[in-house]
Amino acid sequence: MMQLKVLLVAGTHGNEINGIWLFEKWQKSSLLINTHGIKTYKVIGNPEAKKAGKRYIYSDLNRSFLEESFLSINSLNLEAKRAKELVELYGNKGENPCQIALDFHTTTASMGSCLVVYGRRATDLALAGLIQNKVGLPIYLHESDKEQTGFLVESWPCGLVIEIGPVGQGLLNSEIISQTKLILENLLEQIKNINNLNLLFPDKLIIHRHVKSIDFPRDEEGNINAFVHPLRQGRDWHPLKKNDDLFLKLDGETINYQEKESYVPVFINEAAYMEKNIAMSLTKRELWDFEDDWEKSLIDLVFQ
């Protein structure tokens, strides 16, 4: 049986500093976090962006894990080089191959804590199911968005993003740090339980499946001409109903939600998504049966 190794990443975005701060303190005091005996590698995803206090230097590191870009080494920017380096160090065929990657982020939106799963890999859904069953975190399933690809965790056989908020970019917050530590230790405990075949999977998964992202209203010149309505701000995870207030113009005109279906907004007014022309993402809340194949795939990964 191969020794199970877990890659832990903080600072994929250099201005999300709470996870970085926790990891740096952990490096100095190995007993700070209970790893439950799991072999872990702790890395700062984008150290250059961290030094600069920026989300990234040239491009978003969490959109840079595209195999085709690794082949054109001469054209790589800093983030693409870093993505390639991390895969070569910790990827499936790397120097220290890890089976699982856990990528810790923070958000300025009122999301609380949640898990982000990219696509429908059985291993990811199984691990997300274990942690949802233990601590009740919502699962945001991101898929079917051709403009958003190349995520870090997709380069590992199993991987989850952990989003924790709200917190401003570049700000340390005691509650965010505590939540990061708590979720990290719970994830490692569940991974240890896979090793021991001491598993408690749920019968159902509560999934918030990504449907689409929507932009702010804009004028003829492409400038934002309405902001998130005060009654919508901070209401992540609360379903929208037709005619609910969505955006507000400075003159007092309200722009209402017009979809027939009731979608659930997430990442409302996320600061980092302004550059991506995203005011919020809409999801559909679904209840999925937990499948036996998911459990088998996760166990097979650990015991390969």
LUMBAKOL-656839 format. One line per field, with one value per residue (C-alpha): residue number from 1; residue in one letter; x, z, y. Coordinates in nm, 3 decimals. Layout:
# LUMBAKOL-656839
fikol <- c(NUM  ...) $
fitor <- c(A  ...) $
xx <- c(X  ...) $
zz <- c(Z  ...) $
yy <- c(Y  ...) $
This chain:
# LUMBAKOL-656839
fikol <- c(1  2  3  4  5  6  7  8  9  10  11  12  13  14  15  16  17  18  19  20  21  22  23  24  25  26  27  28  29  30  31  32  33  34  35  36  37  38  39  40  41  42  43  44  45  46  47  48  49  50  51  52  53  54  55  56  57  58  59  60  61  62  63  64  65  66  67  68  69  70  71  72  73  74  75  76  77  78  79  80  81  82  83  84  85  86  87  88  89  90  91  92  93  94  95  96  97  98  99  100  101  102  103  104  105  106  107  108  109  110  111  112  113  114  115  116  117  118  119  120  121  122  123  124  125  126  127  128  129  130  131  132  133  134  135  136  137  138  139  140  141  142  143  144  145  146  147  148  149  150  151  152  153  154  155  156  157  158  159  160  161  162  163  164  165  166  167  168  169  170  171  172  173  174  175  176  177  178  179  180  181  182  183  184  185  186  187  188  189  190  191  192  193  194  195  196  197  198  199  200  201  202  203  204  205  206  207  208  209  210  211  212  213  214  215  216  217  218  219  220  221  222  223  224  225  226  227  228  229  230  231  232  233  234  235  236  237  238  239  240  241  242  243  244  245  246  247  248  249  250  251  252  253  254  255  256  257  258  259  260  261  262  263  264  265  266  267  268  269  270  271  272  273  274  275  276  277  278  279  280  281  282  283  284  285  286  287  288  289  290  291  292  293  294  295  296  297  298  299  300  301  302  303  304) $
fitor <- c(M  M  Q  L  K  V  L  L  V  A  G  T  H  G  N  E  I  N  G  I  W  L  F  E  K  W  Q  K  S  S  L  L  I  N  T  H  G  I  K  T  Y  K  V  I  G  N  P  E  A  K  K  A  G  K  R  Y  I  Y  S  D  L  N  R  S  F  L  E  E  S  F  L  S  I  N  S  L  N  L  E  A  K  R  A  K  E  L  V  E  L  Y  G  N  K  G  E  N  P  C  Q  I  A  L  D  F  H  T  T  T  A  S  M  G  S  C  L  V  V  Y  G  R  R  A  T  D  L  A  L  A  G  L  I  Q  N  K  V  G  L  P  I  Y  L  H  E  S  D  K  E  Q  T  G  F  L  V  E  S  W  P  C  G  L  V  I  E  I  G  P  V  G  Q  G  L  L  N  S  E  I  I  S  Q  T  K  L  I  L  E  N  L  L  E  Q  I  K  N  I  N  N  L  N  L  L  F  P  D  K  L  I  I  H  R  H  V  K  S  I  D  F  P  R  D  E  E  G  N  I  N  A  F  V  H  P  L  R  Q  G  R  D  W  H  P  L  K  K  N  D  D  L  F  L  K  L  D  G  E  T  I  N  Y  Q  E  K  E  S  Y  V  P  V  F  I  N  E  A  A  Y  M  E  K  N  I  A  M  S  L  T  K  R  E  L  W  D  F  E  D  D  W  E  K  S  L  I  D  L  V  F  Q) $
xx <- c(0.000  0.133  0.172  -0.109  0.019  -0.184  -0.089  -0.210  -0.209  -0.268  -0.208  -0.302  -0.412  -0.147  -0.386  -0.582  -0.350  -0.528  -0.437  -0.085  -0.044  -0.170  0.063  0.365  0.293  0.244  0.585  0.743  0.540  0.462  0.224  -0.002  -0.233  -0.328  -0.252  -0.391  -0.077  -0.132  0.177  0.128  0.314  0.235  0.298  0.224  0.068  0.186  0.471  0.553  0.195  0.202  0.513  0.344  0.016  -0.170  -0.410  -0.159  0.127  0.045  -0.252  -0.472  -0.276  -0.604  -0.675  -0.323  -0.325  -0.376  -0.164  -0.145  0.017  0.289  0.419  0.502  0.756  0.910  0.583  0.497  0.438  0.514  0.184  0.202  0.558  0.447  0.160  0.400  0.644  0.377  0.266  0.628  0.687  0.361  0.159  0.078  0.416  0.604  0.894  0.656  0.335  0.022  -0.311  -0.520  -0.492  -0.671  -0.666  -0.763  -0.915  -1.100  -1.385  -1.513  -1.869  -2.092  -2.048  -1.943  -1.743  -1.805  -1.646  -1.598  -1.595  -1.497  -1.687  -1.816  -1.511  -1.616  -1.321  -1.402  -1.769  -1.685  -1.444  -1.688  -1.958  -1.745  -1.682  -2.040  -2.159  -1.917  -1.944  -2.231  -2.047  -2.239  -2.099  -2.074  -2.039  -1.868  -1.907  -2.016  -1.832  -1.598  -1.452  -1.343  -1.094  -0.745  -0.814  -0.536  -0.717  -0.806  -0.440  -0.459  -0.656  -0.873  -0.903  -1.126  -1.124  -1.222  -1.370  -1.396  -1.538  -1.630  -1.302  -1.144  -0.845  -0.519  -0.683  -0.614  -0.924  -0.926  -1.253  -1.132  -0.806  -0.993  -1.234  -0.946  -0.772  -1.094  -1.186  -0.829  -0.815  -1.157  -1.053  -0.734  -0.931  -1.166  -0.871  -0.722  -1.054  -1.025  -0.688  -0.849  -1.164  -1.361  -1.598  -1.934  -2.074  -2.409  -2.709  -2.759  -2.547  -2.679  -2.534  -2.547  -2.483  -2.344  -2.586  -2.436  -2.272  -2.430  -2.269  -2.363  -2.598  -2.391  -2.446  -2.380  -2.010  -1.977  -1.956  -2.136  -2.450  -2.613  -2.485  -2.602  -2.928  -2.899  -3.162  -2.949  -2.607  -2.492  -2.770  -2.556  -2.726  -3.075  -3.297  -3.411  -3.776  -3.912  -3.929  -3.689  -3.469  -3.136  -2.961  -3.017  -2.932  -2.820  -3.147  -3.340  -3.449  -3.456  -3.364  -3.548  -3.476  -3.672  -3.589  -3.883  -3.677  -3.564  -3.185  -2.952  -2.690  -2.333  -2.022  -2.245  -2.035  -1.709  -1.430  -1.200  -1.467  -1.510  -1.236  -1.418  -1.743  -1.924  -2.168  -2.277  -2.312  -2.645  -2.678  -2.950  -2.991  -3.018  -3.030  -2.817  -2.810  -2.465  -2.333  -2.139  -1.896  -1.785  -1.689  -1.506  -1.309  -1.186  -1.085  -0.912  -0.719  -0.586  -0.510  -0.371) $
zz <- c(0.000  -0.096  0.191  0.177  0.125  0.132  -0.025  0.179  0.002  0.137  -0.048  -0.394  -0.401  -0.236  -0.065  0.112  0.410  0.693  0.570  0.492  0.846  0.995  0.780  0.866  1.238  1.189  1.021  1.338  1.575  1.434  1.720  1.643  1.425  1.475  1.148  1.284  1.162  0.797  0.592  0.475  0.262  0.343  0.071  0.000  -0.343  -0.481  -0.264  -0.503  -0.494  -0.115  -0.100  -0.323  -0.129  -0.453  -0.566  -0.839  -1.037  -1.402  -1.400  -1.156  -1.026  -0.966  -1.340  -1.445  -1.403  -1.770  -1.904  -2.253  -2.117  -1.943  -2.286  -2.403  -2.133  -2.303  -2.293  -1.931  -1.693  -1.320  -1.223  -1.503  -1.400  -1.039  -1.141  -1.336  -1.043  -0.795  -1.024  -1.071  -0.696  -0.565  -0.861  -0.937  -1.107  -0.902  -0.658  -0.363  -0.517  -0.322  -0.372  -0.220  -0.246  -0.010  -0.121  0.142  0.031  0.183  0.035  0.091  0.034  0.323  0.242  0.581  0.525  0.234  0.017  -0.355  -0.584  -0.949  -1.170  -1.059  -0.978  -0.752  -0.515  -0.461  -0.395  -0.150  0.051  0.045  0.169  0.464  0.574  0.512  0.722  1.001  1.017  0.783  0.534  0.217  -0.110  -0.412  -0.728  -0.996  -1.347  -1.700  -1.703  -2.003  -1.898  -1.557  -1.589  -1.480  -1.107  -0.881  -0.725  -1.066  -1.110  -0.823  -0.808  -0.532  -0.427  -0.257  -0.223  0.118  0.114  0.443  0.496  0.501  0.541  0.354  0.131  0.319  0.663  0.945  1.132  1.441  1.350  0.998  1.131  1.387  1.122  0.890  1.165  1.267  0.912  0.834  1.137  1.058  0.700  0.813  1.068  0.796  0.572  0.860  0.889  0.523  0.605  0.894  0.695  0.971  0.743  0.797  0.464  0.440  0.258  0.080  -0.028  -0.029  -0.344  -0.473  -0.843  -1.040  -1.309  -1.426  -1.314  -1.371  -1.424  -1.283  -1.496  -1.729  -1.943  -2.316  -2.250  -2.040  -1.704  -1.399  -1.344  -1.055  -0.737  -0.541  -0.369  0.010  0.061  -0.143  -0.001  0.250  0.155  0.011  0.021  0.042  -0.255  -0.497  -0.594  -0.899  -0.850  -0.553  -0.534  -0.704  -0.805  -0.724  -0.933  -0.780  -0.881  -0.676  -0.962  -0.859  -1.093  -0.994  -1.031  -1.333  -1.355  -1.333  -1.134  -0.780  -0.781  -0.482  -0.511  -0.386  -0.396  -0.390  -0.458  -0.417  -0.448  -0.645  -0.908  -1.009  -1.268  -1.399  -1.446  -1.192  -0.949  -0.813  -0.916  -0.924  -0.809  -0.793  -0.459  -0.512  -0.293  -0.437  -0.333  -0.212  -0.456  -0.359  -0.644  -0.480  -0.163  -0.359  -0.564  -0.252  -0.079  -0.397  -0.415  -0.063  -0.097  -0.453) $
yy <- c(0.000  0.345  0.590  0.843  1.198  1.518  1.850  2.148  2.484  2.833  3.158  3.040  3.404  3.619  3.862  3.586  3.595  3.411  3.064  3.185  3.319  2.993  2.782  2.998  2.965  2.591  2.563  2.707  2.488  2.145  2.065  2.361  2.151  1.787  1.605  1.276  1.100  1.190  1.280  1.639  1.890  2.253  2.510  2.874  2.865  3.199  3.332  3.618  3.746  3.710  3.933  4.190  4.176  4.099  3.830  3.741  3.894  3.818  3.582  3.394  3.094  2.911  2.927  2.824  2.445  2.361  2.077  2.223  2.541  2.336  2.229  2.584  2.655  2.961  3.151  3.081  3.370  3.353  3.186  2.930  2.845  2.807  2.578  2.358  2.357  2.246  1.962  1.851  1.857  1.710  1.585  1.223  1.174  1.432  1.409  1.378  1.247  1.340  1.172  1.453  1.831  2.071  2.434  2.694  3.025  3.317  3.521  3.873  3.745  3.638  3.271  3.145  2.826  2.591  2.326  2.381  2.077  2.111  1.869  1.533  1.324  1.040  1.086  1.455  1.390  1.111  1.326  1.619  1.384  1.278  1.635  1.750  1.459  1.557  1.936  2.022  2.243  2.333  2.200  2.431  2.223  2.430  2.291  2.381  2.714  2.721  3.056  2.927  2.638  2.532  2.503  2.376  2.082  1.938  1.839  1.588  1.259  1.406  1.766  2.020  2.396  2.528  2.879  3.069  3.416  3.687  3.869  4.158  4.094  4.141  4.139  3.894  3.784  3.562  3.389  3.308  3.166  2.954  2.827  2.738  2.540  2.362  2.260  2.152  1.925  1.778  1.707  1.535  1.335  1.212  1.125  0.927  0.743  0.643  0.489  0.298  0.211  0.380  0.569  0.731  0.843  1.022  0.879  1.211  1.506  1.862  2.014  2.370  2.315  2.609  2.722  3.051  3.374  3.713  4.050  4.388  4.599  4.818  5.126  5.164  5.221  4.907  5.083  4.942  5.149  4.960  4.797  4.494  4.581  4.630  4.359  4.116  4.206  3.944  3.701  3.423  3.082  3.243  3.143  3.410  3.435  3.614  3.994  3.989  4.299  4.228  4.553  4.921  5.227  5.552  5.719  5.460  5.237  4.870  4.587  4.272  3.904  3.780  3.410  3.172  2.923  2.994  2.987  3.028  3.305  3.262  3.482  3.789  4.098  3.904  4.161  3.931  3.867  4.231  4.184  3.877  4.074  3.858  4.016  3.678  3.316  3.134  2.775  2.516  2.341  1.964  1.654  1.373  1.010  0.913  0.652  0.340  0.402  0.727  0.543  0.274  0.526  0.706  0.384  0.261  0.588  0.543  0.172  0.169) $
